[in-house]
Amino acid sequence: MLGYRNQQGIQRGVQQGQRVVIENLLKARFGELDEQLSAIIEPLLSLTPKDLTSLLLQLSQLSREELLARFAEQPS
């Protein structure tokens, strides 16, 4: 049981680290993390690693509106 709890803790730590990286990238790109940008963090975290990497590589070329539109089109 301890091993399972350790795994859960590690997984939470990894997810928290990914969240911080995404938040910092969005802040660096758009200057602030408002309610709309904050709302797309969970959907970003749910992307596959390949899709997330691809999107993050495109981030410097996307406008705020384009980024938000990508997630507005996806069903919740």
HELIX and SHEET records of a PDB file:
HELIX    1   1 LEU A    2  PHE A   30  1                                  29    
HELIX    2   2 GLU A   35  ALA A   39  1                                   5    
HELIX    3   3 ILE A   41  LEU A   45  1                                   5    
HELIX    4   4 PRO A   49  GLN A   58  1                                  10    
HELIX    5   5 LEU A   59  GLN A   61  5                                   3    
HELIX    6   6 ARG A   64  ALA A   72  1                                   9    
END                                                                             
